[in-house]
């Protein structure tokens, strides 16, 4: 009897039966690849499940995983799920107070951690937690219980009938509680069911080309985006390889030669910027061909006619073939999510023969709502809703979603649930958008829009994305709530800036000194003025400050999804912001 996938852990039997293979999931740890066959992976999963039952873990128990991406993450994930327990991912850089809140709120009993660093972090936190929490480490850590001990206990308890546990789990049961930090406030636990995830990966899977066989994974499994994509890969018989870290991606791509990967736009922007910087170092005819190809790519559309297609064929042979080789030479698809992708960048990658499927979703929607793909693409949009998902735009412009992907609710927060899911089952996303010919376009976050002192609304993300097109700009935040005009905090791309200073003969002492340099400031002024032309007078960035340090997750300015924590950035740069507006009043009467 063939296995039907209605619960996430059904994927394992489905794979054993349909496409058992030698390289099912692989991970690079300390420079070495560890490869697991389907058979070995499933055996280890069952051992961990049986080991967990001896700790009293069963239906409705709560087990957490705190680790970077590695095969052990997935083994424990499936082991927890097939017992009917809830898997709660903890992002490795979580602040201790957030971790304590989640452990207590979700009443977590067991935590798997990756290494000694995370073991110490978790041990310190659980010392302050009132209930008993057991820790197991993936690496061998002094003083810690290694997960291998749990595997051994599982081996000795072969009499535990896992089928009984599996049979007790229905598609409507909770699979995971994912705590989203958001950009403000206490973490809230999003409850997602097996059916939420299964429907989401099945409806997204139909959009992928059939020739995707190997995927590289580097976005965090702690987030619903990469986790759902892992399930999708497994469902489609795509072998998964985890990069060792963000620093090793180039080498890992060359080793795996993937046919696909998922990413956030920021990484694609960095790849593009590096390629363009290399192009600038070319000379003569090579440089001319490079920038001709780039200009051609920026005009890309799916129905440009034979003459454009002919020229693009030449550009692909002469220039874009090298781009493909830099990404391993086998890319069939790149999946992009988590933030808006610049339409110009999307066109360039598609033209280069590196199709980017840009999608949109939230943790609360499991996550995919809509996605661009080969049969339906519109640049500047996030595609059409996937099958089984309805989207409508509220009177105030907010995007509302209904369907199999909408969460069960926020854990322990019925107040928040009713605030975000109305009585007709529509989830209120908090994003502002528009629907044109079935294609969804995001214009801003409802809560991030601000009103200037003149009563005009400004959608900062649109302005930020336009200004960020300049390779010299790494990060930007537009602000101006109740102020006379919008201003911006700008973090330069310091590597690119060093090159620019070299060409201009400007001495580059340190980041701190260079952001004070008048010529540098003037250059950024021109870049911002150029971008301002796209916007109404009230939206234009009139003044800005250059900051010497990049915003980061560790610094507290970015969420794990790399979104700006606007309140934190405003608070940290209070004095700089006050100075921007004070100086403007003193020197620029027209901004009064």
VOTORTI-937224 format. One line per 10 residues: number of its first residue (from 1); their letters; for each residue x, y, z of C-alpha. Coordinates in steps of 0.25 Angstrom, whole numbers. Layout:
// residues N
NUM> a> X,Y,Z; ... .
END
This chain:
// residues 592
1> xxxxxxxxxx> 0,0,0; 6,13,-4; 8,24,7; 0,37,6; 6,49,12; -4,56,21; 5,58,33; 19,63,32; 26,51,37; 19,43,27 .
11> xxxxxxxxxx> 30,48,18; 40,38,23; 32,25,20; 28,32,7; 43,34,3; 47,20,8; 36,14,-1; 38,23,-13; 52,28,-14; 61,22,-4 .
21> xxxxxxxxxx> 75,27,-7; 90,28,-2; 90,43,0; 77,47,6; 81,59,15; 96,63,17; 103,74,25; 117,80,26; 122,80,40; 136,85,43 .
31> xxxxxxxxxx> 140,84,28; 135,70,26; 122,65,19; 114,55,27; 104,48,18; 92,40,22; 85,30,14; 69,30,14; 70,17,22; 80,22,32 .
41> xxxxxxxxxx> 73,35,34; 60,28,37; 66,18,47; 73,29,55; 59,36,55; 52,24,61; 63,22,71; 62,37,76; 47,35,77; 48,23,85 .
51> xxxxxxxxxx> 58,29,94; 49,41,96; 38,32,100; 46,28,112; 46,42,117; 31,43,116; 30,50,103; 17,47,95; 6,54,89; 5,69,93 .
61> xxxxxxxxxx> 19,69,100; 28,81,96; 42,79,91; 51,90,86; 63,90,76; 74,101,77; 84,99,66; 89,104,53; 85,95,41; 90,81,41 .
71> xxxxxxxxxx> 84,67,38; 83,65,54; 73,76,53; 64,69,44; 66,55,50; 61,61,64; 50,69,57; 43,56,51; 46,49,63; 38,59,72 .
81> xxxxxxxxxx> 27,60,61; 24,45,60; 21,44,75; 11,55,73; 19,65,82; 21,80,78; 35,84,72; 39,98,77; 51,103,69; 59,113,77 .
91> xxxxxxxxxx> 68,122,68; 83,121,73; 85,136,75; 72,138,83; 74,147,95; 74,140,108; 61,147,113; 54,143,101; 59,129,102; 54,128,117 .
101> xxxxxxxxxx> 40,134,113; 39,123,102; 43,112,111; 33,116,121; 22,120,112; 22,107,104; 26,98,116; 38,92,109; 43,79,115; 54,75,106 .
111> xxxxxxxxxx> 64,84,98; 74,79,87; 86,88,86; 97,88,75; 110,91,83; 117,95,96; 114,110,93; 99,108,92; 99,97,104; 105,108,113 .
121> xxxxxxxxxx> 95,118,109; 83,109,111; 88,103,124; 89,118,130; 75,120,125; 69,108,131; 75,110,144; 65,121,146; 53,113,140; 43,107,150 .
131> xxxxxxxxxx> 41,93,143; 50,82,140; 57,83,126; 67,73,120; 78,77,110; 84,68,100; 95,73,91; 99,69,77; 114,71,79; 121,64,90 .
141> xxxxxxxxxx> 121,75,101; 128,73,114; 118,72,125; 106,70,115; 98,58,111; 100,55,97; 89,52,88; 96,39,84; 92,34,98; 78,36,95 .
151> xxxxxxxxxx> 80,28,82; 86,16,90; 74,17,100; 65,16,87; 72,4,82; 70,-3,95; 55,0,95; 51,-7,82; 38,-11,88; 33,3,88 .
161> xxxxxxxxxx> 22,3,77; 24,16,69; 12,12,60; 3,15,72; 8,29,74; 8,32,59; -7,27,58; -11,36,69; -7,49,61; -17,55,52 .
171> xxxxxxxxxx> -14,65,41; -21,76,49; -12,74,61; -1,84,65; 12,81,59; 20,93,64; 20,106,72; 29,116,65; 32,129,74; 33,141,65 .
181> xxxxxxxxxx> 41,152,71; 35,162,61; 41,176,62; 35,180,75; 30,173,88; 29,160,95; 31,147,85; 18,141,81; 16,126,79; 10,123,65 .
191> xxxxxxxxxx> 3,110,65; 4,102,52; -3,89,49; 2,77,41; -8,81,30; -4,95,30; 10,90,26; 6,78,17; -3,87,8; 7,98,8 .
201> xxxxxxxxxx> 18,89,2; 9,81,-7; 3,94,-13; 17,100,-15; 24,87,-20; 16,87,-33; 22,100,-37; 37,95,-37; 43,90,-50; 45,75,-50 .
211> xxxxxxxxxx> 60,75,-52; 63,80,-38; 71,68,-31; 81,75,-21; 78,87,-12; 88,95,-4; 82,100,9; 87,111,18; 75,119,22; 72,116,37 .
221> xxxxxxxxxx> 63,104,39; 58,111,51; 49,120,42; 37,114,35; 42,118,21; 54,109,21; 47,98,29; 35,97,19; 45,97,8; 53,85,14 .
231> xxxxxxxxxx> 39,77,15; 37,81,0; 50,76,-4; 48,63,3; 34,62,-3; 40,64,-17; 52,54,-15; 62,66,-15; 75,63,-7; 78,73,3 .
241> xxxxxxxxxx> 92,78,6; 94,88,18; 105,98,16; 115,99,28; 113,114,29; 110,127,22; 125,129,20; 127,115,13; 115,117,3; 124,119,-9 .
251> xxxxxxxxxx> 132,106,-7; 120,98,-3; 113,103,-16; 124,98,-24; 124,84,-16; 109,82,-17; 107,88,-31; 92,90,-26; 81,91,-36; 74,100,-26 .
261> xxxxxxxxxx> 74,108,-13; 66,117,-5; 71,131,-1; 67,145,4; 69,157,-6; 80,163,2; 89,151,-2; 85,152,-17; 89,167,-16; 102,164,-10 .
271> xxxxxxxxxx> 105,154,-21; 101,164,-32; 109,175,-26; 122,166,-26; 119,162,-40; 118,177,-44; 130,181,-36; 138,171,-44; 132,176,-57; 137,190,-54 .
281> xxxxxxxxxx> 151,184,-54; 150,179,-68; 156,187,-79; 154,190,-94; 144,181,-102; 142,172,-90; 137,183,-81; 128,188,-93; 122,174,-95; 120,172,-80 .
291> xxxxxxxxxx> 112,185,-78; 104,183,-91; 100,170,-86; 96,176,-72; 88,187,-79; 81,176,-88; 78,168,-75; 71,180,-68; 61,180,-80; 57,166,-78 .
301> xxxxxxxxxx> 43,161,-80; 37,148,-83; 32,152,-96; 42,161,-102; 42,156,-117; 52,149,-125; 62,160,-127; 63,162,-112; 64,147,-110; 75,146,-120 .
311> xxxxxxxxxx> 84,157,-113; 81,151,-100; 86,137,-105; 99,144,-109; 100,151,-95; 98,138,-88; 109,131,-96; 119,142,-94; 116,147,-80; 105,140,-72 .
321> xxxxxxxxxx> 110,126,-74; 121,131,-64; 110,135,-54; 104,121,-55; 118,115,-53; 120,123,-41; 107,117,-35; 112,103,-38; 107,102,-53; 94,94,-50 .
331> xxxxxxxxxx> 84,105,-45; 70,102,-49; 63,111,-39; 66,121,-27; 55,123,-17; 54,137,-11; 46,141,1; 47,148,14; 47,162,8; 45,170,-5 .
341> xxxxxxxxxx> 54,167,-17; 58,179,-25; 50,176,-39; 63,181,-47; 71,170,-39; 60,160,-42; 61,163,-57; 76,162,-57; 76,148,-51; 65,143,-60 .
351> xxxxxxxxxx> 72,148,-72; 85,142,-67; 78,128,-68; 77,128,-52; 61,129,-50; 57,134,-37; 44,130,-31; 40,142,-22; 29,139,-12; 22,145,0 .
361> xxxxxxxxxx> 18,139,13; 18,140,28; 20,130,39; 5,131,42; 3,126,28; 12,114,28; 18,122,21; 15,123,6; 3,132,1; 8,135,-13 .
371> xxxxxxxxxx> 20,132,-22; 25,136,-36; 28,124,-45; 31,119,-59; 16,119,-63; 12,132,-56; 22,143,-54; 21,158,-52; 33,166,-48; 31,175,-37 .
381> xxxxxxxxxx> 20,166,-31; 21,154,-22; 13,145,-32; -1,139,-31; -6,132,-18; -4,117,-18; -15,108,-19; -25,107,-7; -21,121,-3; -30,133,-4 .
391> xxxxxxxxxx> -25,148,-4; -33,161,-3; -29,175,0; -37,182,11; -42,196,10; -29,202,17; -20,194,7; -17,183,17; -15,169,11; -24,159,16 .
401> xxxxxxxxxx> -22,144,15; -31,131,16; -28,117,13; -21,104,18; -9,112,21; -14,120,32; -9,117,46; -18,111,57; -15,123,66; -5,129,76 .
411> xxxxxxxxxx> -1,120,87; -7,125,100; -12,138,94; -27,137,89; -27,152,90; -16,153,79; -22,142,71; -36,149,70; -29,162,67; -21,156,55 .
421> xxxxxxxxxx> -31,146,50; -45,151,48; -59,144,50; -59,140,35; -45,133,36; -37,144,29; -23,146,35; -19,161,35; -5,161,30; -1,175,34 .
431> xxxxxxxxxx> 5,177,20; -1,188,10; -2,183,-4; -10,183,-17; -16,172,-26; -15,174,-41; -19,163,-51; -17,153,-40; -3,157,-36; 0,162,-22 .
441> xxxxxxxxxx> 9,174,-20; 14,178,-6; 15,193,-4; 18,194,11; 16,189,25; 4,195,31; 11,198,44; 23,203,38; 17,214,30; 18,228,37 .
451> xxxxxxxxxx> 11,241,36; 20,254,34; 16,267,42; 10,271,29; 0,260,30; 5,252,18; 7,237,19; 21,231,15; 23,216,12; 38,215,16 .
461> xxxxxxxxxx> 41,201,10; 38,206,-4; 48,218,-3; 58,209,4; 58,199,-7; 60,209,-17; 72,216,-10; 78,203,-7; 80,200,-22; 93,208,-21 .
471> xxxxxxxxxx> 104,198,-19; 111,208,-9; 99,206,1; 98,194,9; 87,198,19; 77,209,20; 65,213,29; 56,224,25; 49,231,37; 41,244,40 .
481> xxxxxxxxxx> 29,241,48; 23,254,52; 35,262,46; 35,272,35; 41,263,25; 47,249,23; 61,247,27; 70,234,26; 81,226,34; 90,220,24 .
491> xxxxxxxxxx> 101,209,26; 111,209,14; 116,197,7; 130,199,13; 137,190,3; 131,197,-9; 134,210,-2; 148,207,0; 150,204,-15; 143,217,-19 .
501> xxxxxxxxxx> 152,225,-9; 164,218,-16; 160,223,-29; 157,237,-24; 170,238,-17; 163,239,-3; 171,234,9; 162,223,16; 166,223,31; 155,216,37 .
511> xxxxxxxxxx> 140,214,36; 138,225,47; 146,235,39; 142,232,25; 127,235,29; 131,249,33; 138,252,20; 131,263,12; 134,257,-2; 128,244,3 .
521> xxxxxxxxxx> 116,251,8; 114,258,-5; 115,245,-13; 104,239,-4; 96,252,-5; 96,251,-20; 92,236,-20; 80,239,-11; 76,251,-19; 76,242,-31 .
531> xxxxxxxxxx> 67,232,-24; 58,243,-19; 53,246,-34; 44,234,-33; 36,240,-22; 26,251,-18; 32,263,-11; 27,259,3; 33,245,2; 47,250,-2 .
541> xxxxxxxxxx> 59,248,7; 63,262,10; 75,259,20; 83,247,24; 94,242,34; 105,232,30; 107,222,41; 121,215,43; 115,201,47; 107,191,40 .
551> xxxxxxxxxx> 94,187,47; 93,172,51; 85,162,58; 95,161,69; 95,176,71; 80,175,73; 76,184,61; 72,173,52; 62,161,54; 67,147,50 .
561> xxxxxxxxxx> 60,149,37; 69,161,35; 57,171,36; 60,185,42; 56,186,57; 52,201,54; 49,204,69; 63,199,73; 70,207,62; 62,219,66 .
571> xxxxxxxxxx> 66,218,80; 81,215,78; 82,227,69; 74,237,76; 84,248,77; 88,246,62; 74,248,58; 72,260,66; 84,266,60; 79,263,46 .
581> xxxxxxxxxx> 67,271,49; 73,282,57; 84,284,46; 73,285,35; 66,296,42; 79,304,44; 84,302,30; 72,299,21; 61,309,23; 53,302,12 .
591> xx> 52,289,21; 45,297,32 .
END
